Amino acid sequence: MARGTTRPAEVRLVRDAAGAEALARVCDAVWGGAGLVPVPLVVAAIHVGGYGAVAWSGDEPVGASFAIAGRGAILHSHVTAVLPSVAGCGLGTALKRHQWRWAAAEGFEAITWTFDPLVRRNASFNLASLGCEVDGYHPDFYGRLVDDINSDGSSDRLVVRWAVAGRGEPPVGRRVEVRAGDLTIPTPDDVGALRAGDPGAVAEWRARHREAFGATLGGGRIVRGLTDRGDYVVGAP
């Protein structure tokens, strides 16, 4: 049962412009009316093989996910959003698992997406819960962002890959232990609070992450996962 609702949320595919409008409305509510996913773009992407879904609680859209078909049988998940009123109730996981099952039925090899490495809860969700693998680090991936969430403007991102082909069920993750030879990259406790109260600290964290990921990834080293305290663990596979 989603917190603040009277019935469980049901995830349904977007099949027309009305569904695309509901998807866009959820994203605008979460990102502060930034127009992250224009309705015509959603309609066009779905028409040529992309994915869109909305989680409904009765007649109210409370979550959404949108992905575009990429080269090499990859589905790239551009955005997944859950309204704050239903956060913490497993709806994000339900949306991603719905997306995974759709991708499996459509013959995709994997799903990729990006997230801000400073946001510990997203790192935990993607790596420790869903079992994604980090596929790379990209400074200013989207250029400067001005929505309510990315208030520092920077768009440094980790790209993750979630395996689909050859699996009967979606992968799951776990926390990892630091091994001899591993390096760790810490994350702030709450980057959202820092953005609101200490933008300078966010800039310092961003600079440290750019240096750390740039210096540690590659040469046979990967992000193996997260520790219990939320540090990235970089080392040999």
C-alpha positions as CSV (number, residue, x, y, z in Angstrom):
1,M,0.0,0.0,0.0
2,A,1.5,3.3,-1.0
3,R,1.8,5.8,1.8
4,G,-0.8,8.6,1.4
5,T,-3.0,6.6,-1.0
6,T,-6.1,4.5,-0.5
7,R,-5.2,1.6,-2.8
8,P,-2.1,-0.1,-4.1
9,A,-0.4,1.5,-7.1
10,E,-0.8,-0.4,-10.5
11,V,1.9,0.0,-13.1
12,R,0.6,0.3,-16.7
13,L,2.2,0.9,-20.0
14,V,1.8,4.2,-21.7
15,R,0.0,3.6,-25.1
16,D,-1.2,7.0,-26.1
17,A,-0.8,10.8,-25.6
18,A,-3.0,10.8,-22.6
19,G,-0.7,8.3,-20.9
20,A,2.3,10.3,-22.0
21,E,0.7,13.4,-20.4
22,A,0.3,11.5,-17.1
23,L,4.0,10.4,-17.3
24,A,5.2,14.0,-17.9
25,R,3.0,15.3,-15.1
26,V,4.7,13.0,-12.6
27,C,8.2,14.0,-13.8
28,D,7.3,17.7,-13.6
29,A,6.0,17.3,-10.1
30,V,9.2,15.5,-9.0
31,W,11.7,17.8,-10.8
32,G,9.9,21.0,-10.2
33,G,8.2,21.7,-13.5
34,A,11.4,21.4,-15.6
35,G,9.8,19.8,-18.6
36,L,12.1,16.9,-18.4
37,V,10.1,14.6,-20.7
38,P,8.0,16.5,-23.3
39,V,4.8,14.7,-24.3
40,P,5.6,14.6,-28.0
41,L,9.0,13.0,-27.3
42,V,7.4,10.3,-25.2
43,V,4.9,9.5,-27.9
44,A,7.5,9.4,-30.6
45,A,9.9,7.3,-28.5
46,I,7.2,4.7,-27.7
47,H,6.1,4.6,-31.3
48,V,9.6,3.5,-32.4
49,G,10.1,0.9,-29.7
50,G,10.8,2.8,-26.5
51,Y,9.2,2.3,-23.1
52,G,6.8,4.3,-21.0
53,A,4.9,3.3,-17.9
54,V,2.8,5.1,-15.2
55,A,2.0,3.8,-11.7
56,W,-1.6,4.7,-10.9
57,S,-3.2,4.9,-7.5
58,G,-6.9,4.9,-8.5
59,D,-7.1,7.7,-11.1
60,E,-4.0,9.5,-9.8
61,P,-0.6,9.0,-11.4
62,V,2.0,8.6,-8.6
63,G,5.0,7.2,-10.4
64,A,6.4,7.0,-13.9
65,S,9.3,5.6,-16.0
66,F,10.5,6.4,-19.5
67,A,13.2,4.8,-21.7
68,I,14.4,5.0,-25.2
69,A,15.6,2.2,-27.5
70,G,19.4,2.4,-28.1
71,R,21.9,0.7,-30.3
72,G,23.1,-2.8,-29.6
73,A,19.7,-3.9,-28.1
74,I,20.1,-1.6,-25.2
75,L,17.1,0.1,-23.5
76,H,18.2,3.4,-22.0
77,S,16.1,4.4,-19.1
78,H,16.0,8.2,-19.2
79,V,14.0,8.8,-16.0
80,T,12.1,7.0,-13.3
81,A,10.1,9.2,-10.8
82,V,8.0,8.6,-7.7
83,L,6.0,11.3,-6.0
84,P,7.2,12.2,-2.5
85,S,3.8,11.3,-1.1
86,V,4.4,7.6,-2.0
87,A,8.2,7.4,-1.5
88,G,9.7,4.6,0.6
89,C,7.0,2.1,-0.3
90,G,8.7,0.0,-2.9
91,L,7.1,1.8,-5.9
92,G,10.5,2.6,-7.5
93,T,11.4,-1.1,-7.4
94,A,8.1,-2.0,-8.8
95,L,8.6,0.4,-11.7
96,K,12.1,-0.9,-12.5
97,R,11.0,-4.5,-12.3
98,H,8.1,-3.8,-14.7
99,Q,10.6,-2.1,-17.0
100,W,12.9,-5.1,-16.8
101,R,10.2,-7.6,-17.6
102,W,9.1,-5.5,-20.6
103,A,12.7,-5.3,-21.8
104,A,13.1,-9.1,-21.5
105,A,9.9,-9.7,-23.5
106,E,11.0,-7.3,-26.2
107,G,14.4,-8.9,-26.6
108,F,16.7,-6.2,-25.1
109,E,20.2,-7.3,-23.9
110,A,20.3,-4.8,-21.0
111,I,18.9,-1.6,-19.5
112,T,21.2,1.4,-18.9
113,W,20.6,4.6,-17.0
114,T,22.5,7.4,-15.2
115,F,22.5,8.7,-11.7
116,D,24.3,11.4,-9.7
117,P,27.1,9.6,-7.7
118,L,26.7,12.1,-4.9
119,V,23.2,10.9,-4.1
120,R,23.7,8.0,-1.7
121,R,20.2,6.7,-1.7
122,N,20.2,6.4,-5.5
123,A,23.6,4.6,-5.4
124,S,22.2,2.2,-2.8
125,F,19.1,1.6,-4.9
126,N,20.9,1.0,-8.1
127,L,23.9,-1.0,-6.9
128,A,23.0,-2.6,-3.6
129,S,19.3,-3.3,-4.3
130,L,18.9,-3.8,-8.1
131,G,22.4,-5.2,-8.7
132,C,23.4,-2.9,-11.5
133,E,27.0,-2.7,-12.7
134,V,28.8,0.7,-13.2
135,D,29.6,1.2,-16.8
136,G,31.5,4.5,-16.6
137,Y,31.8,8.0,-15.0
138,H,31.0,11.1,-17.1
139,P,31.5,14.7,-15.9
140,D,28.7,17.1,-16.9
141,F,26.9,14.3,-18.8
142,Y,23.8,16.5,-19.6
143,G,25.5,19.9,-19.4
144,R,24.2,22.4,-16.9
145,L,20.9,21.5,-15.2
146,V,18.5,24.0,-13.6
147,D,15.7,21.9,-12.1
148,D,14.7,21.8,-8.5
149,I,16.7,18.6,-7.7
150,N,19.9,19.4,-9.5
151,S,20.2,22.8,-7.9
152,D,24.0,23.0,-8.1
153,G,23.7,22.8,-11.9
154,S,26.3,20.1,-12.4
155,S,25.4,16.8,-14.1
156,D,28.2,14.4,-13.3
157,R,26.9,10.9,-13.7
158,L,27.6,7.3,-13.3
159,V,26.2,5.1,-16.0
160,V,24.9,1.8,-14.9
161,R,24.0,-1.4,-16.7
162,W,21.2,-3.8,-15.6
163,A,21.5,-7.2,-17.2
164,V,18.5,-8.6,-19.0
165,A,19.4,-11.3,-21.6
166,G,19.8,-14.8,-20.4
167,R,18.1,-14.2,-17.0
168,G,14.8,-15.5,-15.9
169,E,14.5,-12.8,-13.1
170,P,15.9,-9.4,-12.6
171,P,19.3,-9.3,-10.9
172,V,19.6,-8.3,-7.3
173,G,22.4,-6.6,-5.5
174,R,24.1,-6.7,-2.1
175,R,26.6,-4.6,0.0
176,V,30.2,-5.5,-0.5
177,E,33.2,-5.7,1.8
178,V,36.4,-3.8,1.2
179,R,39.2,-6.2,0.1
180,A,42.9,-5.8,0.2
181,G,43.9,-3.5,-2.7
182,D,40.4,-1.9,-3.0
183,L,39.9,1.9,-2.9
184,T,36.9,3.6,-1.5
185,I,35.1,6.7,-2.5
186,P,32.8,8.2,0.1
187,T,29.4,9.9,-0.4
188,P,27.8,12.7,1.6
189,D,25.1,11.7,4.1
190,D,22.5,13.9,2.4
191,V,23.5,15.9,-0.7
192,G,20.0,17.4,-0.9
193,A,20.4,19.1,2.5
194,L,23.8,20.3,1.4
195,R,22.4,21.8,-1.8
196,A,19.9,23.7,0.3
197,G,22.2,24.9,3.0
198,D,25.9,24.7,1.9
199,P,26.4,24.8,-1.9
200,G,30.1,25.3,-1.4
201,A,30.3,21.9,0.3
202,V,28.5,20.3,-2.7
203,A,31.1,21.8,-5.1
204,E,33.9,20.4,-2.9
205,W,32.3,16.9,-2.9
206,R,31.8,17.1,-6.7
207,A,35.5,18.0,-7.2
208,R,36.6,15.1,-5.0
209,H,34.4,12.7,-6.9
210,R,35.7,13.9,-10.2
211,E,39.3,13.4,-9.1
212,A,38.6,10.0,-7.4
213,F,36.6,8.4,-10.2
214,G,39.0,9.7,-12.8
215,A,42.0,8.3,-11.0
216,T,40.6,5.0,-9.9
217,L,38.4,3.6,-12.7
218,G,40.0,1.8,-15.7
219,G,43.1,-0.4,-15.9
220,G,41.1,-3.4,-14.8
221,R,39.4,-1.7,-11.9
222,I,35.7,-1.3,-11.6
223,V,33.1,-0.1,-9.0
224,R,32.4,-3.4,-7.2
225,G,29.6,-2.0,-5.2
226,L,28.8,-0.1,-2.0
227,T,29.8,-0.6,1.6
228,D,27.3,-0.6,4.5
229,R,28.2,3.1,5.1
230,G,27.6,4.1,1.5
231,D,31.2,4.3,0.1
232,Y,31.9,3.1,-3.4
233,V,34.3,0.3,-3.6
234,V,36.7,0.3,-6.5
235,G,39.0,-2.6,-7.3
236,A,39.5,-5.7,-9.4
237,P,36.3,-7.6,-10.4
